[in-house]
Amino acid sequence: MRIARRNRIFPISLLLAALLPFSAFAQKAETPAERTDRAVQAFVTQYRVPGAQVAVVKDGAIVFSRAYGKANVALDVPATKQNVFTLASITKAFTGLAAMQAVEAGKLDLSAPVSRYLDGLPEAWRAVTIRQLLSHMSGLPDTNRAPTVDSNAEEAWRWTLAQPVYFAPGERFHYCQTNYTLIQRVLNRLYGRSEDAMVGEAQIAAAGMVRTRYGDARDLIVGKGPDYQFVRSTPAASGVLEQRYPVSLPFHRASNGLASTAEDVARWIIALEQGKLLEPKQIETMWTPAAFNDGKPGQWGMGWTILPRGAGHRAVGMTGGARSAFYLYPEDDVAVVILTNLVGSYPEDEIDRIATYWAPGLRITGVPALRIALDDAGYDRAVQVAGNIAKKDPAQRWNEAELNDWGYRLLHSGRPRDGLEIMKLVVALFPRSGNAEDSLGEAYAINGDIRQSIVHYRRSLALDPANTHATQQIERLEKKSSAEN
């Protein structure tokens, strides 16, 4: 039966919908660049970062480069892509590459003792290998602790030579600036340069890094603004922003002497990927974790940290001064560089999230996945979210040291409650670890809970009776509690 059609007014909105493509009404998906920009804006806002630069490398090209905030707060100078930022310990990756170039040239043997190349070292130092120096397994005393490290190099070095070693070479990890002063002097002797000459100049030139140079706060570096730090009366306080003036004497600059831009670091990464700085065989050696005496691998290669990122994926790179970081994902042809002028901003915690925007095949698991999830769900759900991640990935193995480091970064960067939740998680995952209980005791103390702090320091002592730190803290906290009561 045919139905008679009624006369009706056709809504103009439906008429437009019929004339325009459906995609015009569908919600537009964000591009990787838009997602990156949004993530960086959130990071800068959350941590009150005065100024930052971000660069992303994809398939051998810079696909994203942007500056945020202020290069100079007092003068109200906006940050640009041409501003220069402190790289701090990212410099070690350049030094590691310089060492591998010497290996490639047949001048340096990673397995050789440092005494093959340098004379006059203390007896306990002589057997330390070049590989152990580059991977922080030497056990040597740290020149950074010398009273004159920022004012008198000769006195600082004499002080360092007189200190006892911490452990036998290769026994465990100890982050130590002495290692890189020795590498600096080895390389300079091999190439006939002065003892404290800079070791990365050739690779900087080869990569076309036009705004990169060695120096510190006393040097005139074009485009370089101040560094900043929030000074807090307590870890939970919002803090007062103050300027910082980092000093790095020439003997120390293989560890932390470079200043650069995000785009320059990106150019260096591209030059490395294209084989302009090192052959592939030497690159893989540089990115292979050095092994301890017991055969277990560490997290350091030759000047670079190597972190697993899902099955068959890695992040290799370096962080610097709690203000700058870069990671390269070799299996995904992606690299992310974030430089800031705020000590304590820890931009490395943002890099994995950004990398996934540009590498859809990069499946983040473990600590990076937990970090991203807790930023969204809240840190009070740390144990639950970690359990969910482990269920989805039965092969997941939590790294106690990585979790512990993350917890301390949160505790000391204005997020003590979040740091406490991470330390609770570490204890839940590693219930037989005296170090985990010790860290949780410290986290409770920072959050003002003396009673719970003492409880966990005592648990740490029960698990590790040799933990003198726990003994000292219990005594201190009990005196403090008695004085307050």
C-alpha positions as CSV (number, residue, x, y, z in Angstrom):
1,M,0.0,0.0,0.0
2,R,1.4,3.3,-1.0
3,I,1.6,5.9,1.7
4,A,0.8,9.5,0.8
5,R,3.7,11.9,1.5
6,R,3.1,14.8,3.8
7,N,4.4,18.2,3.1
8,R,6.9,19.1,5.8
9,I,9.7,21.6,6.4
10,F,13.2,20.0,6.1
11,P,15.4,21.2,8.9
12,I,18.3,23.3,7.7
13,S,20.8,21.4,9.9
14,L,19.8,18.1,8.2
15,L,20.1,19.7,4.8
16,L,23.6,20.9,5.6
17,A,24.4,17.4,6.9
18,A,23.3,15.9,3.7
19,L,25.4,18.3,1.7
20,L,28.6,18.1,3.7
21,P,30.9,15.1,4.2
22,F,30.3,13.0,7.3
23,S,33.8,13.7,8.5
24,A,33.1,17.3,9.0
25,F,30.7,16.4,11.8
26,A,32.8,13.6,13.3
27,Q,35.1,14.5,16.1
28,K,38.6,15.0,14.6
29,A,41.2,12.7,16.0
30,E,44.3,14.4,17.5
31,T,47.5,14.2,15.6
32,P,50.7,13.1,17.3
33,A,51.9,16.7,17.3
34,E,48.7,17.9,19.0
35,R,48.9,15.1,21.6
36,T,52.5,16.0,22.3
37,D,51.7,19.6,22.7
38,R,48.9,18.9,25.0
39,A,51.0,16.6,27.1
40,V,53.9,19.1,27.4
41,Q,51.5,21.9,28.3
42,A,50.1,19.7,31.1
43,F,53.7,18.9,32.3
44,V,54.8,22.5,32.3
45,T,51.7,23.6,34.2
46,Q,51.8,20.8,36.8
47,Y,55.4,21.3,37.7
48,R,55.5,25.1,37.2
49,V,58.3,24.8,34.7
50,P,59.5,28.3,33.8
51,G,60.8,27.3,30.3
52,A,61.2,24.2,28.2
53,Q,62.0,22.9,24.7
54,V,60.8,19.6,23.1
55,A,62.0,17.9,20.0
56,V,60.8,14.6,18.4
57,V,62.8,12.6,15.9
58,K,60.9,10.2,13.7
59,D,62.5,8.1,10.9
60,G,65.6,10.3,10.8
61,A,63.9,13.7,10.7
62,I,62.8,16.3,13.3
63,V,59.0,16.0,13.2
64,F,58.1,18.2,16.2
65,S,60.0,21.1,17.8
66,R,58.5,23.6,20.1
67,A,59.4,26.0,23.0
68,Y,57.3,26.7,26.1
69,G,57.3,29.4,28.8
70,K,60.1,31.7,29.8
71,A,63.8,31.6,29.2
72,N,64.3,34.3,31.8
73,V,61.6,34.9,34.4
74,A,62.9,38.1,35.8
75,L,63.3,39.7,32.4
76,D,60.0,38.2,31.1
77,V,61.9,36.7,28.1
78,P,59.9,34.0,26.2
79,A,61.6,30.7,25.5
80,T,62.4,30.0,21.9
81,K,63.8,27.1,20.0
82,Q,67.1,29.0,19.9
83,N,67.5,29.2,23.6
84,V,70.3,27.1,25.2
85,F,69.6,24.9,28.2
86,T,71.9,23.0,30.6
87,L,72.4,19.4,29.6
88,A,74.1,18.5,32.9
89,S,74.7,14.7,33.0
90,I,73.4,14.2,29.4
91,T,77.0,15.1,28.7
92,K,78.0,11.6,29.8
93,A,76.3,10.2,26.7
94,F,78.6,12.4,24.5
95,T,81.6,11.2,26.5
96,G,80.5,7.6,26.1
97,L,80.3,8.1,22.4
98,A,83.7,9.8,22.3
99,A,85.1,6.7,24.1
100,M,83.5,4.4,21.5
101,Q,85.0,6.4,18.7
102,A,88.4,5.7,20.3
103,V,87.5,2.0,20.5
104,E,86.5,2.1,16.8
105,A,89.8,3.8,15.9
106,G,91.7,1.0,17.7
107,K,93.1,3.4,20.4
108,L,91.0,2.2,23.4
109,D,90.2,-1.2,24.9
110,L,87.0,-1.3,27.0
111,S,88.4,-4.4,28.9
112,A,91.7,-2.8,29.7
113,P,92.5,-1.4,33.2
114,V,92.7,2.3,33.4
115,S,96.3,2.0,34.6
116,R,97.2,1.0,31.0
117,Y,96.5,4.6,30.0
118,L,97.1,6.7,33.1
119,D,100.1,6.8,35.5
120,G,100.2,7.7,39.2
121,L,96.8,6.2,40.3
122,P,96.3,4.7,43.7
123,E,96.9,0.9,43.9
124,A,93.2,0.3,44.5
125,W,92.2,2.2,41.3
126,R,94.5,0.5,38.9
127,A,92.6,-2.6,38.0
128,V,89.3,-0.8,37.3
129,T,88.5,-1.3,33.6
130,I,87.4,1.4,31.1
131,R,84.0,-0.5,30.8
132,Q,83.5,-0.3,34.6
133,L,84.3,3.4,34.5
134,L,81.7,4.1,31.8
135,S,79.0,2.0,33.4
136,H,79.6,3.3,37.0
137,M,80.8,-0.1,38.4
138,S,84.2,1.1,39.5
139,G,83.6,1.6,43.3
140,L,85.8,4.7,43.3
141,P,85.2,7.6,45.6
142,D,83.2,10.4,44.1
143,T,85.0,13.7,43.3
144,N,81.7,15.4,43.5
145,R,81.9,15.1,47.3
146,A,85.2,17.0,47.4
147,P,84.9,20.3,49.3
148,T,86.5,22.3,46.5
149,V,85.0,20.5,43.5
150,D,83.5,23.8,42.2
151,S,86.4,26.0,43.1
152,N,89.8,24.3,43.0
153,A,90.3,21.3,40.7
154,E,93.8,20.3,42.0
155,E,92.6,20.2,45.6
156,A,89.5,18.3,44.7
157,W,91.5,15.7,42.8
158,R,94.0,15.3,45.7
159,W,91.1,14.8,48.0
160,T,89.5,12.2,45.8
161,L,92.8,10.3,45.4
162,A,93.1,10.1,49.2
163,Q,89.6,8.6,49.8
164,P,89.0,4.8,50.3
165,V,87.2,2.9,47.5
166,Y,83.6,1.8,48.2
167,F,83.8,-1.7,46.8
168,A,85.7,-4.0,44.5
169,P,85.4,-3.1,40.8
170,G,82.3,-4.7,39.2
171,E,80.7,-5.6,42.5
172,R,77.8,-3.2,42.2
173,F,76.5,0.1,40.8
174,H,77.6,3.5,42.2
175,Y,77.0,6.7,40.2
176,C,80.3,8.5,40.4
177,Q,81.7,11.6,38.6
178,T,85.3,10.4,39.1
179,N,84.7,7.8,36.5
180,Y,84.2,10.4,33.8
181,T,87.1,12.6,34.8
182,L,89.3,9.5,34.3
183,I,87.7,8.8,30.9
184,Q,88.3,12.4,30.0
185,R,92.0,12.2,30.9
186,V,92.4,8.8,29.1
187,L,90.9,10.1,25.9
188,N,93.0,13.3,26.0
189,R,96.2,11.4,26.5
190,L,95.3,9.1,23.6
191,Y,94.8,12.0,21.3
192,G,97.7,14.2,22.6
193,R,95.5,16.9,24.0
194,S,95.8,18.8,27.3
195,E,94.6,16.8,30.4
196,D,91.2,18.5,30.8
197,A,90.4,19.3,27.2
198,M,86.8,18.8,26.1
199,V,86.2,15.4,24.5
200,G,83.1,15.8,22.4
201,E,84.0,18.7,20.1
202,A,84.4,16.5,17.0
203,Q,81.0,14.9,17.2
204,I,79.3,18.3,18.0
205,A,80.8,19.6,14.7
206,A,80.0,16.5,12.7
207,A,76.4,16.6,13.8
208,G,76.0,20.3,12.9
209,M,75.2,21.3,16.5
210,V,75.5,25.0,16.0
211,R,74.3,26.2,19.4
212,T,76.0,23.6,21.6
213,R,79.1,24.3,23.7
214,Y,80.9,23.4,26.9
215,G,80.6,25.8,29.8
216,D,78.9,26.8,33.0
217,A,77.2,29.7,34.6
218,R,80.3,31.8,34.6
219,D,80.7,31.6,30.8
220,L,79.0,33.8,28.3
221,I,76.8,31.4,26.3
222,V,74.6,33.1,23.7
223,G,71.0,32.3,24.3
224,K,71.5,30.8,27.7
225,G,69.2,31.9,30.5
226,P,69.3,31.0,34.2
227,D,68.5,27.7,35.8
228,Y,65.8,27.7,38.4
229,Q,64.7,25.6,41.4
230,F,61.9,25.7,43.9
231,V,63.3,25.9,47.4
232,R,60.9,24.3,49.8
233,S,60.7,24.7,53.6
234,T,59.2,21.2,53.7
235,P,58.9,18.6,50.9
236,A,55.1,19.4,50.8
237,A,55.5,23.1,50.5
238,S,54.9,24.8,47.2
239,G,58.3,26.4,47.3
240,V,59.9,29.7,46.3
241,L,61.5,29.9,42.8
242,E,65.1,30.8,42.9
243,Q,67.8,31.1,40.3
244,R,70.7,28.6,40.2
245,Y,74.2,29.0,38.8
246,P,75.7,25.6,38.0
247,V,79.5,25.5,38.0
248,S,81.5,22.8,36.2
249,L,85.3,23.2,36.3
250,P,87.1,21.9,33.1
251,F,88.2,18.6,34.9
252,H,84.6,17.9,35.5
253,R,83.1,18.6,32.1
254,A,83.1,15.1,30.7
255,S,80.4,14.5,33.3
256,N,78.2,17.6,33.1
257,G,79.7,20.4,31.0
258,L,77.4,20.8,28.0
259,A,74.7,23.3,27.2
260,S,72.5,22.9,24.1
261,T,69.1,23.1,22.5
262,A,66.5,20.4,21.9
263,E,66.9,20.7,18.1
264,D,70.7,20.4,18.4
265,V,70.4,17.2,20.5
266,A,67.9,15.9,17.9
267,R,70.5,16.6,15.1
268,W,73.1,14.7,17.1
269,I,70.7,11.7,17.4
270,I,70.0,11.8,13.7
271,A,73.8,11.9,12.9
272,L,74.3,8.9,15.2
273,E,71.4,7.0,13.5
274,Q,72.8,7.7,10.1
275,G,76.2,6.3,10.9
276,K,78.0,9.7,10.8
277,L,79.4,9.4,14.3
278,L,79.9,5.6,14.9
279,E,79.6,2.3,13.1
280,P,76.5,0.1,14.0
281,K,78.7,-2.5,15.7
282,Q,80.1,0.1,18.1
283,I,76.7,1.6,18.7
284,E,75.3,-1.8,19.8
285,T,78.3,-2.2,22.2
286,M,77.6,1.3,23.6
287,W,73.9,0.3,24.1
288,T,74.7,-3.1,25.7
289,P,74.3,-3.1,29.5
290,A,77.6,-3.9,31.2
291,A,77.6,-7.0,33.5
292,F,78.5,-7.1,37.2
293,N,81.0,-9.6,38.5
294,D,78.2,-12.1,39.0
295,G,77.1,-11.9,35.4
296,K,73.9,-10.0,35.9
297,P,73.4,-7.0,33.6
298,G,73.2,-3.5,34.9
299,Q,71.2,-0.6,33.4
300,W,74.2,1.2,32.0
301,G,76.1,0.8,28.7
302,M,79.0,3.0,27.7
303,G,77.7,6.4,29.0
304,W,74.1,5.6,28.2
305,T,71.3,4.0,30.2
306,I,69.4,1.1,28.6
307,L,65.8,0.5,29.8
308,P,63.5,-2.3,28.5
309,R,60.2,-1.0,27.0
310,G,58.0,-4.0,26.3
311,A,58.9,-7.2,24.4
312,G,61.7,-6.4,21.9
313,H,61.8,-2.7,22.5
314,R,64.3,-0.4,24.3
315,A,64.8,3.1,25.5
316,V,68.4,4.3,25.4
317,G,69.5,7.7,26.5
318,M,70.4,9.8,29.4
319,T,69.0,12.3,31.9
320,G,70.6,15.4,33.3
321,G,70.4,17.3,36.6
322,A,66.7,16.5,37.1
323,R,66.0,19.1,34.4
324,S,66.8,17.6,31.0
325,A,66.5,14.2,29.3
326,F,66.4,12.3,26.0
327,Y,65.5,8.8,25.0
328,L,65.9,7.1,21.7
329,Y,63.8,4.0,20.9
330,P,66.0,2.1,18.3
331,E,63.4,-0.5,17.4
332,D,60.7,2.2,16.8
333,D,62.8,4.9,15.0
334,V,61.7,7.5,17.5
335,A,63.5,9.8,19.9
336,V,62.2,12.4,22.3
337,V,64.3,15.3,23.8
338,I,63.0,17.5,26.6
339,L,65.1,20.3,28.0
340,T,64.0,22.5,30.9
341,N,65.5,25.2,33.1
342,L,63.9,23.8,36.3
343,V,65.9,21.6,38.6
344,G,63.5,19.0,39.9
345,S,61.1,18.9,36.9
346,Y,62.3,15.4,35.9
347,P,61.2,15.5,32.3
348,E,62.3,11.9,31.8
349,D,59.0,10.9,33.3
350,E,57.1,12.4,30.4
351,I,59.1,10.9,27.5
352,D,57.6,7.4,27.3
353,R,54.1,8.8,27.0
354,I,55.1,11.2,24.2
355,A,57.0,8.4,22.4
356,T,53.9,6.3,22.1
357,Y,52.2,9.1,20.2
358,W,54.7,8.8,17.4
359,A,55.3,5.0,17.6
360,P,52.0,3.1,17.7
361,G,53.8,-0.2,17.9
362,L,55.6,0.8,21.1
363,R,53.7,-1.0,23.9
364,I,54.8,0.5,27.1
365,T,54.7,-1.8,30.1
366,G,56.2,-1.8,33.6
367,V,57.1,1.4,35.4
368,P,56.4,3.7,32.5
369,A,53.0,2.2,32.0
370,L,52.3,2.5,35.7
371,R,53.4,6.1,35.7
372,I,51.1,7.0,32.8
373,A,48.2,5.2,34.4
374,L,48.6,6.8,37.9
375,D,48.9,10.3,36.4
376,D,45.3,9.6,35.1
377,A,43.9,7.4,37.9
378,G,45.5,8.8,41.0
379,Y,48.5,7.5,43.0
380,D,46.4,6.2,45.9
381,R,45.5,3.3,43.5
382,A,49.2,2.3,42.9
383,V,48.9,-1.2,44.2
384,Q,45.7,-1.9,42.3
385,V,46.9,-0.4,39.0
386,A,50.2,-2.3,39.2
387,G,48.3,-5.5,39.8
388,N,46.2,-4.8,36.7
389,I,49.3,-4.2,34.6
390,A,50.8,-7.4,35.8
391,K,47.7,-9.4,34.9
392,K,47.7,-8.1,31.3
393,D,51.4,-8.8,30.9
394,P,52.3,-12.0,32.8
395,A,56.0,-11.6,31.7
396,Q,56.2,-8.3,33.5
397,R,59.0,-8.1,36.0
398,W,59.0,-5.0,38.3
399,N,62.4,-3.4,38.9
400,E,62.8,-2.4,42.5
401,A,65.5,0.1,41.8
402,E,63.5,1.9,39.1
403,L,60.4,2.1,41.3
404,N,62.5,3.3,44.3
405,D,64.2,6.0,42.2
406,W,60.8,7.2,41.0
407,G,59.4,7.3,44.5
408,Y,62.3,9.5,45.6
409,R,61.9,11.9,42.7
410,L,58.3,12.4,43.7
411,L,59.2,12.8,47.4
412,H,61.6,15.6,46.6
413,S,59.8,17.4,43.9
414,G,56.8,18.7,45.7
415,R,54.7,15.5,45.5
416,P,55.4,13.7,48.8
417,R,52.0,12.0,49.1
418,D,52.5,10.5,45.6
419,G,56.0,9.4,46.6
420,L,54.6,7.7,49.7
421,E,52.2,5.7,47.6
422,I,55.0,4.5,45.3
423,M,57.1,3.5,48.3
424,K,54.1,1.5,49.7
425,L,53.9,-0.2,46.3
426,V,57.6,-1.1,46.4
427,V,57.1,-2.8,49.8
428,A,54.0,-4.6,48.6
429,L,56.0,-5.9,45.6
430,F,59.2,-6.7,47.5
431,P,58.1,-7.6,51.0
432,R,61.5,-9.2,51.9
433,S,63.5,-6.1,50.9
434,G,65.1,-4.2,53.7
435,N,65.9,-1.3,51.4
436,A,62.2,-1.0,50.4
437,E,61.2,-0.8,54.1
438,D,63.9,1.8,54.7
439,S,62.6,3.9,51.8
440,L,59.1,3.7,53.1
441,G,60.3,4.7,56.5
442,E,61.8,7.8,54.9
443,A,58.7,8.5,52.9
444,Y,56.5,8.5,56.1
445,A,59.0,10.8,57.8
446,I,58.9,13.3,54.9
447,N,55.1,13.2,55.1
448,G,55.3,14.0,58.9
449,D,54.2,10.5,60.2
450,I,56.9,9.8,62.7
451,R,55.1,6.7,64.2
452,Q,54.8,4.9,60.9
453,S,58.2,5.9,59.9
454,I,59.7,4.2,63.0
455,V,57.6,1.1,62.3
456,H,59.1,0.7,58.8
457,Y,62.6,1.5,59.8
458,R,62.3,-1.3,62.4
459,R,61.0,-3.7,59.8
460,S,64.0,-2.7,57.6
461,L,66.4,-3.6,60.4
462,A,64.7,-6.9,61.0
463,L,65.3,-7.7,57.3
464,D,68.7,-6.2,57.2
465,P,70.4,-5.9,60.6
466,A,73.5,-4.2,59.0
467,N,71.4,-1.2,57.9
468,T,73.0,1.5,60.0
469,H,70.9,4.2,58.3
470,A,67.8,2.7,59.8
471,T,69.3,2.6,63.2
472,Q,70.3,6.2,63.0
473,Q,66.9,7.3,61.8
474,I,65.1,5.4,64.5
475,E,67.2,7.1,67.1
476,R,66.7,10.6,65.6
477,L,62.9,10.1,65.2
478,E,62.4,8.8,68.7
479,K,64.3,11.8,70.1
480,K,62.1,14.1,68.0
481,S,58.9,12.4,69.1
482,S,59.9,12.7,72.7
483,A,60.7,16.3,72.4
484,E,57.4,17.1,70.7
485,N,55.5,15.2,73.4
